[in-house]
Amino acid sequence: MRWISRCCGSWKCILGRDRWSSLSLEKGIDQVLRAGQSVVHQSFRPARTLVGHARRVVQRATGLRSAHHPPCPLHMCAIGGVMESEERPSTRLSTARSRELGEELRRVRHRARMSSAFVAEALGWSLGKLSKLETGSRGTSPWEIGTLLGRCGADKPTRDRILAIASEVDAGNFLRRHEPWSDTLTAVSLHEHAARTVTTYEPLVVPSLAQTEDYAYALTNDRDLTEARMTRQDTMRRPGGPETVIYIHEAALRVVVGDAKVMRDQMLRLTLMCGWSRISPRIIPMSAPSHAHLRHSATLLTFSSPVKPLAYAETESATVFHDDPAAISAYEAKMRQLERVVLSPAHSRDVFARWADAYDRDHRSAPEAKRGSA
């Protein structure tokens, strides 16, 4: 490879002044690294080939074997701040962030209509490496992820978003911005689909997973977002979907979204849902004692072993995700407290039905009121 030869001349000049200088060695390796990146970007040459050439150049220029000097930087890739061997990547337990990153990469490849075998061969990767990367069970360097995105023709906003995820430290907590709802976030749809159980709570509105289409549109005023929310619900109701418990504070039943007709249909929907399998809407009554756990919305998802639980909470402009054990414990304590004050399924159904009757009366009387005022 001619780029190796071009590097050797300048590298030997550096080593000639101070043959055993570790600083000189780093400078020489850095030249090999920069030249190698250019070649890989143009031809997608396998990283292992570059590692081998770089190692041989080190040994020829210094007379040192690998046991006597630090490993070549080409041989190492950063994953969440931890250095991992490129030649011997370890399979690891996935995290919420690594699964999100893998799903983003998989979607990019699918949009490009490229098979996993084609992309792996083009990048000089094994099929297993690409598969594990897309499922979140292994990582790689941001540079390799950038090469993958370039090969699939991702646009700049997509590249920037995914590379930002890849560069994050996997600390068990991460934040994703949205405008203004979380329904289109990859981390939400991916983990709801994979969940074994879902427990969610809303204090002032009907939770997204139980809303009618009219209620969702009256709340968001966005047709695309409403469609995304209905798709989420279809996923939850599919055969084999998760066991879902939906806690709704009674205050949310009093807040009129849209008009009386929208609210009547929403209450009827909740009444019917009380008879569905695997989905249980439950009411926290106004008479429930005040508690800090009633203040904020929250969602807790569990998965089949060995995947750790995931919790998230939505704000006006972002959703915060947690799979850190300490944070999960706090969410579990919240859900246990809600379970202690919630009404039974039968009692919840009766309350939903009474509110449906009340809103139906309001809806029927509205036209008569309008005619009387006219």
FIFI-736844 format. One record per residue (C-alpha): residue number from 1; chain; x, y, z. Coordinates in Angstrom, 3 decimals, m for minus. Each point is the difference from the previous one (the first is absolute). Layout:
BEGIN
<miro NUM A <X Y Z>>
...
***
This chain:
BEGIN
<miro 1 A <0.000 0.000 0.000>>
<miro 2 A <1.593 3.253 m1.171>>
<miro 3 A <m1.278 2.078 2.905>>
<miro 4 A <2.037 m2.181 2.395>>
<miro 5 A <3.144 0.653 m2.039>>
<miro 6 A <m0.622 3.749 m0.025>>
<miro 7 A <m0.332 0.001 3.780>>
<miro 8 A <3.198 m2.003 0.531>>
<miro 9 A <2.365 2.747 m1.252>>
<miro 10 A <m1.229 2.687 2.354>>
<miro 11 A <m0.449 m2.516 2.802>>
<miro 12 A <3.626 m1.205 m0.264>>
<miro 13 A <1.204 3.604 0.142>>
<miro 14 A <m1.870 0.416 3.265>>
<miro 15 A <1.361 m3.237 1.434>>
<miro 16 A <3.530 0.778 m1.250>>
<miro 17 A <0.251 2.937 2.377>>
<miro 18 A <m1.302 m1.971 2.953>>
<miro 19 A <m0.412 m3.668 m0.860>>
<miro 20 A <m1.591 m1.066 3.282>>
<miro 21 A <m2.105 3.092 0.643>>
<miro 22 A <m3.586 m0.948 0.804>>
<miro 23 A <m1.057 3.461 m1.117>>
<miro 24 A <1.606 m0.573 m3.402>>
<miro 25 A <m1.683 m3.379 m0.235>>
<miro 26 A <m3.369 1.600 0.687>>
<miro 27 A <0.632 2.589 m2.726>>
<miro 28 A <0.872 m2.694 m2.492>>
<miro 29 A <m3.035 m2.085 0.837>>
<miro 30 A <m2.163 3.098 m0.245>>
<miro 31 A <1.202 0.503 m3.580>>
<miro 32 A <m0.911 m3.574 m0.832>>
<miro 33 A <m3.406 0.482 1.637>>
<miro 34 A <m0.818 3.159 m1.981>>
<miro 35 A <1.075 m1.530 m3.285>>
<miro 36 A <m1.856 m3.219 0.745>>
<miro 37 A <m3.250 1.807 0.739>>
<miro 38 A <0.157 1.658 m3.408>>
<miro 39 A <0.481 m3.346 m1.737>>
<miro 40 A <m2.804 m1.722 1.912>>
<miro 41 A <m2.408 2.853 m0.708>>
<miro 42 A <0.650 m0.334 m3.724>>
<miro 43 A <0.155 m3.753 m0.421>>
<miro 44 A <m1.524 m1.435 3.200>>
<miro 45 A <3.134 m2.088 0.505>>
<miro 46 A <m0.388 m2.357 2.978>>
<miro 47 A <1.263 1.471 3.286>>
<miro 48 A <1.902 m3.203 0.817>>
<miro 49 A <2.115 0.464 m3.152>>
<miro 50 A <0.981 3.487 1.111>>
<miro 51 A <0.804 m1.244 3.489>>
<miro 52 A <2.309 m2.655 m1.401>>
<miro 53 A <1.860 2.447 m2.266>>
<miro 54 A <0.346 2.542 2.792>>
<miro 55 A <1.405 m2.638 2.344>>
<miro 56 A <2.573 m1.116 m2.549>>
<miro 57 A <1.091 3.596 m0.630>>
<miro 58 A <0.464 0.500 3.751>>
<miro 59 A <2.110 m3.126 0.285>>
<miro 60 A <2.175 0.790 m3.049>>
<miro 61 A <0.648 3.586 1.055>>
<miro 62 A <0.744 m0.672 3.678>>
<miro 63 A <1.187 m3.591 0.142>>
<miro 64 A <m2.469 m0.511 2.829>>
<miro 65 A <m2.488 m2.820 0.283>>
<miro 66 A <m3.562 0.619 1.146>>
<miro 67 A <0.828 m1.197 3.497>>
<miro 68 A <2.415 2.925 0.493>>
<miro 69 A <m2.131 2.984 m0.983>>
<miro 70 A <m3.596 1.132 0.453>>
<miro 71 A <m2.582 m1.346 m2.447>>
<miro 72 A <m0.534 1.967 m3.173>>
<miro 73 A <m2.900 2.482 0.249>>
<miro 74 A <m1.415 m1.517 m3.199>>
<miro 75 A <m0.487 m3.188 1.979>>
<miro 76 A <m2.191 1.694 2.575>>
<miro 77 A <m3.484 1.494 m0.242>>
<miro 78 A <m1.773 2.096 2.626>>
<miro 79 A <m3.357 m1.237 1.232>>
<miro 80 A <m1.633 2.189 2.590>>
<miro 81 A <3.378 1.174 1.279>>
<miro 82 A <1.383 m3.562 0.285>>
<miro 83 A <2.602 m1.297 m2.422>>
<miro 84 A <m0.828 m3.301 m1.637>>
<miro 85 A <2.030 m2.165 m2.376>>
<miro 86 A <m1.176 0.185 m3.620>>
<miro 87 A <1.321 m3.484 m0.719>>
<miro 88 A <m1.698 m1.564 3.021>>
<miro 89 A <m3.239 1.906 0.647>>
<miro 90 A <m1.892 m1.274 2.995>>
<miro 91 A <m3.718 m0.708 m0.021>>
<miro 92 A <m1.581 2.004 2.804>>
<miro 93 A <m3.354 0.404 1.684>>
<miro 94 A <m1.835 2.673 m1.970>>
<miro 95 A <m1.180 3.245 1.574>>
<miro 96 A <m2.901 2.257 m0.948>>
<miro 97 A <2.387 2.429 m1.702>>
<miro 98 A <1.889 m2.691 m1.931>>
<miro 99 A <m3.275 m1.541 m1.187>>
<miro 100 A <m1.235 3.415 m1.094>>
<miro 101 A <3.244 0.580 m1.924>>
<miro 102 A <m0.256 m3.418 m1.637>>
<miro 103 A <m3.609 0.578 m1.029>>
<miro 104 A <0.901 3.381 m1.503>>
<miro 105 A <2.726 m1.670 m2.079>>
<miro 106 A <m2.335 m2.800 m1.081>>
<miro 107 A <m2.621 2.531 m1.158>>
<miro 108 A <2.602 1.916 m1.993>>
<miro 109 A <1.061 m3.212 m1.747>>
<miro 110 A <m3.611 m0.964 m0.730>>
<miro 111 A <m0.802 3.429 m1.420>>
<miro 112 A <3.000 m0.428 m2.301>>
<miro 113 A <m1.435 m3.402 m1.076>>
<miro 114 A <3.300 m1.735 0.748>>
<miro 115 A <0.238 m3.503 1.407>>
<miro 116 A <2.097 m0.617 3.084>>
<miro 117 A <2.215 m2.375 m2.008>>
<miro 118 A <0.675 2.665 m2.649>>
<miro 119 A <0.880 2.684 2.553>>
<miro 120 A <2.201 m2.324 2.065>>
<miro 121 A <1.943 m1.046 m3.102>>
<miro 122 A <0.369 3.607 m1.190>>
<miro 123 A <1.451 1.043 3.363>>
<miro 124 A <2.184 m3.075 0.388>>
<miro 125 A <m1.925 m1.044 3.113>>
<miro 126 A <m1.293 m3.389 0.958>>
<miro 127 A <m3.764 m0.411 m0.200>>
<miro 128 A <0.006 m0.765 3.718>>
<miro 129 A <1.639 3.335 0.800>>
<miro 130 A <m2.671 1.956 m1.857>>
<miro 131 A <m2.792 m2.105 1.489>>
<miro 132 A <1.237 0.503 3.567>>
<miro 133 A <0.470 3.712 m0.610>>
<miro 134 A <m3.615 0.333 m1.209>>
<miro 135 A <m1.343 m1.889 3.022>>
<miro 136 A <2.096 2.014 2.442>>
<miro 137 A <1.993 m2.957 1.323>>
<miro 138 A <3.341 1.434 m1.117>>
<miro 139 A <1.416 3.397 m0.756>>
<miro 140 A <2.547 1.545 m2.282>>
<miro 141 A <1.724 3.338 m0.496>>
<miro 142 A <m1.886 3.123 m1.129>>
<miro 143 A <2.311 0.029 m3.024>>
<miro 144 A <m1.191 m3.460 m1.117>>
<miro 145 A <m3.605 1.044 0.580>>
<miro 146 A <0.619 3.049 m2.170>>
<miro 147 A <1.402 m2.267 m2.723>>
<miro 148 A <m3.117 m2.188 0.203>>
<miro 149 A <m2.297 3.032 m0.231>>
<miro 150 A <1.941 1.301 m3.005>>
<miro 151 A <m0.233 m3.362 m1.738>>
<miro 152 A <m3.778 0.013 0.480>>
<miro 153 A <m0.326 3.570 m1.290>>
<miro 154 A <m1.474 1.507 3.182>>
<miro 155 A <m0.728 3.723 m0.212>>
<miro 156 A <1.810 2.493 2.229>>
<miro 157 A <m2.717 0.448 2.676>>
<miro 158 A <m0.228 m3.787 0.360>>
<miro 159 A <3.788 m0.354 0.181>>
<miro 160 A <0.273 2.746 2.582>>
<miro 161 A <m2.760 m1.470 2.174>>
<miro 162 A <1.381 m3.541 m0.060>>
<miro 163 A <3.625 1.047 0.519>>
<miro 164 A <m1.120 2.055 3.000>>
<miro 165 A <m1.552 m3.160 1.483>>
<miro 166 A <3.134 m2.013 m0.796>>
<miro 167 A <2.213 2.562 1.747>>
<miro 168 A <m1.986 m0.024 3.254>>
<miro 169 A <1.348 m1.662 3.116>>
<miro 170 A <m2.279 m2.906 0.939>>
<miro 171 A <m0.690 1.055 3.589>>
<miro 172 A <m3.466 m1.530 0.401>>
<miro 173 A <m1.864 3.279 m0.635>>
<miro 174 A <m0.514 1.922 m3.227>>
<miro 175 A <m2.208 2.757 m1.346>>
<miro 176 A <m1.701 0.264 m3.396>>
<miro 177 A <m1.505 3.256 m1.215>>
<miro 178 A <m3.298 0.058 m1.871>>
<miro 179 A <m2.422 2.575 m1.398>>
<miro 180 A <m2.190 m0.151 2.007>>
<miro 181 A <m0.987 m3.663 0.578>>
<miro 182 A <1.994 m3.205 0.382>>
<miro 183 A <m2.034 m2.287 m2.304>>
<miro 184 A <2.542 0.075 m2.842>>
<miro 185 A <3.076 m0.693 2.153>>
<miro 186 A <1.806 m3.185 m0.985>>
<miro 187 A <0.716 m0.863 3.634>>
<miro 188 A <m3.743 0.043 0.787>>
<miro 189 A <m1.309 m2.082 m2.908>>
<miro 190 A <2.876 m2.500 0.142>>
<miro 191 A <m0.344 m0.781 3.684>>
<miro 192 A <m3.796 m0.035 0.071>>
<miro 193 A <0.087 m2.636 m2.717>>
<miro 194 A <2.517 m2.120 1.923>>
<miro 195 A <m1.526 0.433 3.471>>
<miro 196 A <m1.454 m2.816 2.073>>
<miro 197 A <m1.931 2.387 2.262>>
<miro 198 A <m0.850 3.715 m0.239>>
<miro 199 A <m1.226 2.094 2.921>>
<miro 200 A <m0.811 3.658 m0.653>>
<miro 201 A <m1.511 2.886 1.971>>
<miro 202 A <m1.393 3.417 m0.943>>
<miro 203 A <m1.427 2.502 2.496>>
<miro 204 A <m1.856 2.461 m2.272>>
<miro 205 A <m0.681 m1.633 m3.388>>
<miro 206 A <m0.945 m3.444 m1.209>>
<miro 207 A <3.289 m1.856 m0.702>>
<miro 208 A <1.078 m0.242 m3.647>>
<miro 209 A <m0.455 m3.773 m0.109>>
<miro 210 A <m3.726 0.318 0.840>>
<miro 211 A <m1.030 3.064 m2.015>>
<miro 212 A <m2.569 m0.043 m2.781>>
<miro 213 A <1.042 1.504 m3.315>>
<miro 214 A <m2.264 3.037 0.495>>
<miro 215 A <1.324 0.584 3.533>>
<miro 216 A <3.611 m0.274 m1.199>>
<miro 217 A <m0.587 2.469 m2.834>>
<miro 218 A <m1.842 2.469 2.257>>
<miro 219 A <2.952 m0.180 2.389>>
<miro 220 A <2.836 0.260 m2.576>>
<miro 221 A <m1.639 1.709 m3.009>>
<miro 222 A <2.355 m2.072 m2.170>>
<miro 223 A <m1.255 m2.706 m2.381>>
<miro 224 A <3.397 m1.631 m0.517>>
<miro 225 A <0.609 m0.176 3.724>>
<miro 226 A <m3.477 m1.403 0.568>>
<miro 227 A <0.694 m2.713 m2.566>>
<miro 228 A <3.278 m0.857 1.724>>
<miro 229 A <m1.849 m0.308 3.304>>
<miro 230 A <m2.605 m2.331 m1.506>>
<miro 231 A <2.825 m2.129 m1.440>>
<miro 232 A <1.496 m0.282 3.486>>
<miro 233 A <m3.338 m1.237 1.304>>
<miro 234 A <m0.307 m2.576 m2.787>>
<miro 235 A <3.434 m1.313 0.954>>
<miro 236 A <m1.047 m0.357 3.628>>
<miro 237 A <m3.214 m1.843 m0.930>>
<miro 238 A <1.650 m2.480 m2.359>>
<miro 239 A <m0.102 m3.727 0.894>>
<miro 240 A <2.730 m0.636 2.523>>
<miro 241 A <0.193 3.673 0.940>>
<miro 242 A <1.025 1.140 3.484>>
<miro 243 A <m2.120 m0.118 3.131>>
<miro 244 A <m0.964 3.649 0.412>>
<miro 245 A <m1.292 1.850 3.058>>
<miro 246 A <m1.149 3.584 m0.556>>
<miro 247 A <m0.416 2.157 3.105>>
<miro 248 A <m2.201 3.072 m0.564>>
<miro 249 A <m0.638 2.594 2.668>>
<miro 250 A <m3.679 0.908 0.230>>
<miro 251 A <0.981 3.628 m0.574>>
<miro 252 A <0.802 m0.948 m3.600>>
<miro 253 A <m3.622 m1.073 m0.494>>
<miro 254 A <m1.202 3.443 1.036>>
<miro 255 A <2.261 1.950 m2.382>>
<miro 256 A <m1.934 0.511 m3.259>>
<miro 257 A <2.131 m0.649 m3.082>>
<miro 258 A <m1.801 1.011 m3.209>>
<miro 259 A <m3.699 0.001 0.870>>
<miro 260 A <m2.578 m2.105 1.794>>
<miro 261 A <m0.301 m2.427 m2.931>>
<miro 262 A <3.748 m0.638 m0.050>>
<miro 263 A <m0.018 m0.574 3.752>>
<miro 264 A <m3.055 m2.284 m0.167>>
<miro 265 A <1.641 m2.202 m2.615>>
<miro 266 A <3.225 m0.052 2.018>>
<miro 267 A <m1.807 m1.106 3.141>>
<miro 268 A <m1.848 m2.715 m1.943>>
<miro 269 A <3.339 m1.196 m1.378>>
<miro 270 A <1.454 m0.257 3.513>>
<miro 271 A <m3.114 m1.834 1.176>>
<miro 272 A <0.402 m2.571 m2.774>>
<miro 273 A <3.732 m0.333 0.649>>
<miro 274 A <m0.766 m1.255 3.501>>
<miro 275 A <m1.178 m3.235 m1.663>>
<miro 276 A <3.049 m0.414 m2.274>>
<miro 277 A <2.618 m2.627 0.610>>
<miro 278 A <3.534 1.146 0.934>>
<miro 279 A <m1.058 3.692 0.330>>
<miro 280 A <m1.401 1.370 3.269>>
<miro 281 A <m0.932 3.699 0.425>>
<miro 282 A <m0.308 0.910 3.682>>
<miro 283 A <m1.159 3.177 1.727>>
<miro 284 A <1.722 1.783 2.865>>
<miro 285 A <m2.970 1.729 1.692>>
<miro 286 A <m0.138 3.635 1.083>>
<miro 287 A <m0.384 m1.325 3.545>>
<miro 288 A <3.461 m1.619 m0.079>>
<miro 289 A <2.343 1.494 2.598>>
<miro 290 A <2.458 2.566 m1.329>>
<miro 291 A <3.444 m1.440 m0.709>>
<miro 292 A <3.128 1.130 m1.851>>
<miro 293 A <m0.320 m2.979 m2.352>>
<miro 294 A <m3.224 1.481 m1.420>>
<miro 295 A <1.716 3.132 m1.349>>
<miro 296 A <1.700 m1.115 m3.210>>
<miro 297 A <m0.728 m2.331 m2.889>>
<miro 298 A <2.164 m3.106 m0.361>>
<miro 299 A <0.341 m3.220 m1.996>>
<miro 300 A <1.775 m3.203 1.052>>
<miro 301 A <0.747 m2.861 m2.415>>
<miro 302 A <1.356 m3.446 0.804>>
<miro 303 A <1.463 m2.547 m2.404>>
<miro 304 A <0.870 m3.648 m0.142>>
<miro 305 A <3.211 m0.880 1.848>>
<miro 306 A <2.784 1.076 m0.127>>
<miro 307 A <m1.065 3.413 m1.364>>
<miro 308 A <m0.283 2.617 2.752>>
<miro 309 A <m3.197 2.028 0.559>>
<miro 310 A <m0.340 3.426 m1.600>>
<miro 311 A <m1.841 3.030 1.378>>
<miro 312 A <m0.717 3.337 m1.588>>
<miro 313 A <m1.720 3.295 0.763>>
<miro 314 A <m1.127 2.591 m2.520>>
<miro 315 A <0.394 3.769 0.345>>
<miro 316 A <m1.114 2.799 m2.317>>
<miro 317 A <2.969 m0.319 m2.352>>
<miro 318 A <1.852 m3.207 0.887>>
<miro 319 A <m0.353 m3.488 1.421>>
<miro 320 A <2.443 m1.332 2.583>>
<miro 321 A <0.790 m3.732 m0.102>>
<miro 322 A <1.480 m2.053 2.850>>
<miro 323 A <1.298 m3.540 0.252>>
<miro 324 A <2.291 0.774 2.924>>
<miro 325 A <m0.985 m2.332 2.903>>
<miro 326 A <m0.361 2.854 2.506>>
<miro 327 A <m2.357 1.922 m2.285>>
<miro 328 A <m1.981 m3.156 m0.788>>
<miro 329 A <m0.459 m0.624 3.731>>
<miro 330 A <m1.554 3.468 0.369>>
<miro 331 A <m2.444 m0.670 m2.848>>
<miro 332 A <m0.894 m3.413 1.439>>
<miro 333 A <m0.722 1.633 3.372>>
<miro 334 A <m2.244 2.537 m1.753>>
<miro 335 A <m2.007 m2.732 m1.739>>
<miro 336 A <m0.381 m1.949 3.256>>
<miro 337 A <m1.391 3.115 1.681>>
<miro 338 A <m2.465 0.557 m2.859>>
<miro 339 A <m1.157 m3.616 0.246>>
<miro 340 A <m0.836 0.550 3.674>>
<miro 341 A <m2.431 2.876 m0.692>>
<miro 342 A <m1.505 m1.055 m3.349>>
<miro 343 A <m3.591 m1.197 m0.406>>
<miro 344 A <m0.724 m3.617 m0.878>>
<miro 345 A <m0.578 m0.878 m3.680>>
<miro 346 A <m3.757 m0.341 0.522>>
<miro 347 A <m0.276 3.247 1.944>>
<miro 348 A <2.118 1.791 m2.620>>
<miro 349 A <m2.337 m1.234 m2.751>>
<miro 350 A <m3.019 1.378 1.863>>
<miro 351 A <1.627 3.407 0.407>>
<miro 352 A <0.912 0.148 m3.713>>
<miro 353 A <m3.599 m0.913 m0.890>>
<miro 354 A <m1.433 2.734 2.250>>
<miro 355 A <2.249 2.608 m1.603>>
<miro 356 A <m1.050 m1.244 m3.451>>
<miro 357 A <m3.663 0.543 0.964>>
<miro 358 A <0.761 3.469 1.347>>
<miro 359 A <1.800 1.094 m3.162>>
<miro 360 A <m2.731 m1.534 m2.153>>
<miro 361 A <m2.588 2.157 1.771>>
<miro 362 A <2.177 3.066 m0.533>>
<miro 363 A <0.360 m0.831 m3.673>>
<miro 364 A <m3.735 m0.521 m0.487>>
<miro 365 A <m0.901 3.216 1.787>>
<miro 366 A <2.521 2.139 m1.904>>
<miro 367 A <m2.074 0.353 m3.247>>
<miro 368 A <m3.149 0.847 1.999>>
<miro 369 A <1.918 2.684 1.887>>
<miro 370 A <1.196 1.464 m3.286>>
<miro 371 A <m3.529 0.067 m1.440>>
<miro 372 A <m1.331 1.654 3.144>>
<miro 373 A <2.604 2.727 m0.119>>
<miro 374 A <m0.753 0.631 m3.661>>
***
